[in-house]
Amino acid sequence: MISARKILAMAALLSVALPVQAADLGDGYNQCQLATGSTLLSQTSNAALTEDVVKLMNEAVSVADDSQWINSRRPAFTWASEAKAACGKAYGYLQANYRDDDSINKCECFHTRMVQYMN
């Protein structure tokens, strides 16, 4: 019987020895790695920005709640869940009259990834 100490030691060795990557990240992959450059940020009106963020959030919620995508082998559901969270954060900040560039960038980027996997 293997002791708990040996199992932990083996797990530690494996975590150091094996490189870790996200499920769909490959060599040279950089899309959404640093979510920047959102076209949403070019809007000067917070009302228009809020409207667009809510639109993306509602689309992400629809995909995340749709059994077609939940049961699909494509990662659209995963990206919808990420977009839903990022857009929700962006919306919350906008409600407080604060533009959080990071959450806005992620909202748009994750939504774009969701749509890519749906097509």
Summary of the structure (lengths in Angstrom):
residues: 119
radius of gyration: 18.6
end to end distance: 49.9
largest distance: 65.4
contacts: 306
relative contact order: 0.16
helix: 66%
strand: 0%
